[in-house]
Amino acid sequence: MQKNNMPEWVTIQEAVGLANELTSTKLKNRDIYRHALYGSIYLSIYFQSPIVLQKVRMSDHKVKFRSAKNSFIHRLCFLDKNCFLSERNLIVSTKGEYISPAQQIIDTMLTGYEYVLVQRLLARSLSIPLPITGANDINYGISVIQSGEMFQVFEKLTWQERIKQQVLRLPKNISSGIYKKNSLHGVYDYNQKGYFPIHDLPKDSCFVIRYAELEKLLNMPTIGKISPISATRISSPLSRLFWLACKHNEAISPLIRQPYKLLSIFEQWASDEGITDRLSGDTLKTALKRGSPTSVSASN
């Protein structure tokens, strides 16, 4: 691909057309989504309307959380619908000033709810069912990366606007009684503006890919090629042992049906032990499927 006159970023569909026009690679949307979920390339988000960012507190490279204030209004305004209904009262811990970014294109490592959004895009591109449980139930908001640091995305609204926005997302049998609660009266100046986390991408935003990341993807030896079956593929007995090890590990057993999300944990463990090999989400998925009791019963 020639770099002359190439844009800094393109939409996913533009990236596919550009790659297929200028190279012999037969790139598809699904290839971009898969590699983004693997972590081998980064996607970016194009925010057309203004957003606000605040730096995320980290500890040992992990996001820190804190409890939402013990107030009905605060919980309603700061928690995602599912977390609010299930009384899961944790929110991302942030610090520092709120920043209005000068750029509309901001990178993401898919560490927040945007991971699930890309999962959905991959599922649609593969014509398979959308993710239902797991990370989809816990939404702490959208995260982005600037200058190597993680930020959470916020919007600036009046408390009254935010309450109305959040109430509309609740089931009718619950939302109908919200405004009757005594806790809605006399506590806040509802015309005062505040900063509130967004839990989904704004309707006028979308995932895009920087040209540099597209080049990185196209330079990968496996893109557009069918690799022969490895002689070292995991055998069925080893797959069963692997499934058992995952199932009985409290830290990862909830994600056993989400191999692509489980992959990031294995990659972190590998990195901690000095293992630099690129792990495969497809191999992980195949091993877990082959090792599960359902698969074992079906083969007998």
C-alpha positions in Angstrom: 0.0 0.0 0.0 1.3 3.5 -0.9 1.3 6.0 2.0 0.9 9.0 -0.2 -2.3 10.8 0.3 -3.6 8.1 2.7 -5.9 9.3 5.4 -4.8 9.0 9.1 -7.9 6.9 9.8 -10.7 5.2 7.9 -14.0 3.5 8.8 -14.0 -0.3 9.0 -15.8 -0.6 5.7 -13.3 1.8 4.1 -10.4 -0.2 5.5 -11.8 -3.4 3.9 -12.3 -1.7 0.5 -8.8 0.0 0.7 -7.0 -3.3 1.5 -8.8 -5.3 -1.2 -8.2 -2.6 -3.8 -4.5 -2.0 -3.2 -3.3 -5.4 -2.1 -4.0 -9.1 -2.8 -5.3 -9.5 0.7 -9.0 -10.5 0.9 -9.7 -8.7 4.1 -13.2 -8.8 5.8 -14.8 -6.8 8.6 -14.6 -9.9 10.8 -10.8 -10.0 10.5 -10.5 -6.5 11.9 -12.9 -7.2 14.8 -11.2 -10.5 15.6 -7.7 -9.0 15.8 -9.0 -6.0 17.8 -10.5 -8.5 20.3 -7.2 -10.5 20.4 -5.4 -7.2 21.1 -3.1 -7.5 18.1 -4.3 -4.2 16.7 -6.0 -1.2 18.2 -9.3 0.4 17.1 -10.3 4.0 17.6 -13.6 5.7 18.3 -14.8 8.7 16.2 -16.7 11.0 18.5 -18.6 13.5 16.4 -20.3 15.3 19.4 -18.4 16.7 22.4 -17.3 14.3 25.2 -15.4 14.8 28.4 -12.6 12.6 29.7 -11.3 11.9 33.2 -8.2 9.8 34.1 -8.8 6.3 35.5 -7.1 5.3 38.7 -4.9 2.2 38.2 -3.2 -0.2 40.6 -0.8 -2.9 39.3 -2.0 -2.2 35.7 -5.6 -2.9 36.8 -8.6 -0.5 36.9 -9.6 0.6 40.4 -13.2 0.7 41.4 -15.1 2.4 44.2 -18.6 2.2 45.6 -21.2 4.6 44.4 -22.5 7.0 47.0 -25.2 5.6 49.2 -27.9 7.7 47.6 -30.7 6.7 45.3 -30.1 9.6 43.0 -26.4 9.0 42.8 -26.9 5.3 42.0 -29.5 6.1 39.4 -27.3 8.6 37.6 -23.9 6.9 37.8 -24.8 3.2 37.4 -25.7 1.3 34.2 -29.2 0.0 34.1 -28.3 -3.6 34.8 -25.9 -2.7 37.7 -28.6 -0.4 39.2 -31.3 -3.1 39.1 -29.0 -5.8 40.5 -27.6 -3.4 43.2 -24.0 -3.8 41.9 -22.9 -0.5 43.3 -19.3 -0.3 41.9 -18.1 2.5 39.5 -14.7 3.2 38.0 -12.5 5.3 40.2 -11.3 8.4 38.4 -9.1 11.3 39.3 -8.0 14.8 38.1 -9.6 17.4 36.0 -12.3 16.7 33.4 -10.8 17.2 29.9 -12.4 18.1 26.7 -10.3 16.4 24.1 -9.2 18.4 21.1 -9.2 15.3 18.8 -12.4 13.5 17.7 -10.5 10.2 17.0 -9.5 8.6 20.2 -7.8 5.1 20.6 -9.2 2.3 22.8 -7.8 -0.9 24.1 -11.2 -2.4 24.6 -10.9 -2.6 28.3 -14.4 -1.2 29.0 -17.9 -1.9 27.7 -16.6 -1.1 24.2 -15.2 -4.7 24.2 -18.8 -6.0 24.2 -19.7 -3.7 21.5 -17.0 -5.0 19.2 -18.0 -8.6 20.2 -21.5 -7.7 18.9 -20.0 -6.4 15.6 -18.0 -9.6 15.2 -21.1 -11.7 15.9 -23.1 -9.9 13.3 -20.3 -10.2 10.7 -20.2 -13.9 11.3 -24.0 -14.3 11.4 -23.8 -15.9 14.9 -25.9 -15.2 18.0 -25.0 -12.0 19.9 -23.4 -12.3 23.3 -26.1 -12.6 26.0 -24.5 -13.0 29.4 -21.2 -12.4 31.1 -19.5 -9.0 30.4 -22.8 -7.9 28.8 -24.4 -7.8 32.3 -21.7 -5.6 33.9 -21.2 -2.3 32.2 -18.9 0.2 33.9 -18.7 2.5 30.9 -16.6 3.4 27.9 -12.8 3.7 28.2 -10.2 5.3 25.8 -6.4 5.8 25.7 -4.6 9.1 25.4 -0.8 9.4 25.7 -0.6 5.9 27.0 -3.0 6.5 29.9 -6.6 5.3 30.3 -9.5 7.7 30.6 -13.2 7.2 31.1 -15.7 8.9 28.8 -18.3 11.3 30.4 -21.0 13.6 29.2 -22.0 16.9 30.8 -25.7 17.2 31.6 -27.9 18.8 34.2 -29.0 16.4 36.9 -32.6 16.7 35.6 -31.5 15.6 32.1 -29.5 12.7 33.4 -32.3 11.5 35.6 -34.8 11.6 32.7 -32.2 9.8 30.5 -31.6 7.0 33.0 -35.3 6.5 33.9 -36.2 6.0 30.2 -33.7 3.0 30.2 -35.5 1.2 33.1 -38.4 -1.2 32.8 -41.8 0.5 32.9 -42.9 -1.2 36.1 -39.9 0.5 37.9 -39.6 3.8 36.0 -43.2 4.7 36.6 -42.6 5.0 40.4 -39.3 6.8 40.3 -40.6 10.4 40.3 -42.8 9.6 43.3 -39.8 8.8 45.5 -39.1 11.3 48.3 -35.4 11.0 47.5 -36.0 13.0 44.3 -37.1 16.1 46.2 -35.1 18.7 47.9 -31.7 17.1 47.7 -30.1 18.3 44.5 -30.3 21.4 42.4 -31.5 19.6 39.3 -30.6 22.5 37.0 -27.0 22.2 38.0 -24.7 20.4 35.6 -22.6 17.4 36.4 -20.4 14.9 34.7 -21.8 11.4 34.1 -20.3 8.2 32.7 -21.6 7.1 29.3 -22.4 3.4 29.2 -22.9 3.0 25.4 -21.4 4.8 22.4 -23.3 7.9 21.4 -25.5 7.3 18.3 -23.3 9.6 16.2 -20.0 7.8 17.1 -18.5 4.7 15.6 -15.4 2.5 15.6 -12.7 3.4 13.1 -9.1 2.2 12.4 -6.0 4.2 12.0 -4.0 3.7 8.8 -1.0 2.6 10.8 -3.0 -0.1 12.5 -4.4 -1.3 9.2 -0.9 -1.6 7.8 0.1 -3.6 10.9 -2.8 -5.9 10.3 -2.0 -6.4 6.6 1.6 -7.2 7.4 0.6 -10.1 9.6 1.5 -13.4 7.7 -1.8 -15.1 8.4 -4.1 -12.4 7.0 -5.9 -13.6 3.9 -4.1 -17.0 4.0 -5.2 -20.4 5.1 -2.6 -22.0 7.4 -2.1 -25.7 7.5 -3.3 -27.6 10.6 -0.5 -27.5 13.2 1.1 -30.8 14.1 1.1 -29.6 17.7 -2.7 -29.1 18.0 -4.1 -29.9 21.4 -5.3 -33.5 21.7 -8.7 -34.4 23.2 -7.3 -35.6 26.5 -5.2 -32.4 27.0 -8.3 -30.4 26.0 -10.3 -32.1 28.8 -7.5 -31.4 31.3 -7.4 -27.8 30.1 -11.2 -27.4 30.4 -11.1 -28.8 34.0 -8.3 -26.5 35.0 -10.3 -23.5 33.7 -13.5 -24.6 35.2 -12.1 -25.0 38.7 -10.1 -21.8 38.7 -12.3 -19.2 40.5 -10.7 -16.3 38.7 -11.5 -17.5 35.1 -14.3 -20.0 35.4 -17.1 -17.3 34.8 -15.5 -16.6 31.4 -15.2 -20.2 30.2 -17.9 -19.6 27.6 -16.2 -16.4 26.5 -12.8 -17.6 25.1 -12.0 -14.3 23.4 -12.3 -12.4 26.7 -10.5 -15.2 28.5 -7.6 -14.8 26.1 -6.5 -11.5 27.6 -6.1 -13.1 31.0 -3.9 -15.9 29.6 -1.9 -13.3 27.7 -1.3 -11.3 30.9 -0.3 -14.5 32.7 2.1 -15.3 29.9 3.6 -11.8 30.0 4.1 -12.0 33.7 6.1 -15.2 33.2 8.1 -13.8 30.4 6.3 -15.7 27.6 6.1 -13.6 24.5 4.4 -16.0 22.1 1.2 -14.7 20.5 -1.7 -16.8 21.9 -4.6 -17.7 19.6 -8.2 -17.1 20.6 -9.4 -19.7 18.0 -7.1 -22.3 19.5 -8.4 -21.5 23.0 -12.0 -21.7 21.9 -11.4 -25.0 20.1 -9.6 -26.5 23.1 -12.4 -25.5 25.5 -15.1 -26.8 23.2 -13.4 -30.1 22.7 -12.6 -30.5 26.4 -16.1 -29.7 27.7 -18.2 -32.6 29.1 -20.8 -31.9 26.3 -18.2 -32.6 23.7 -16.9 -35.7 25.5 -20.4 -37.2 25.8 -21.1 -36.5 22.1 -18.0 -38.3 21.0 -18.8 -41.5 23.1 
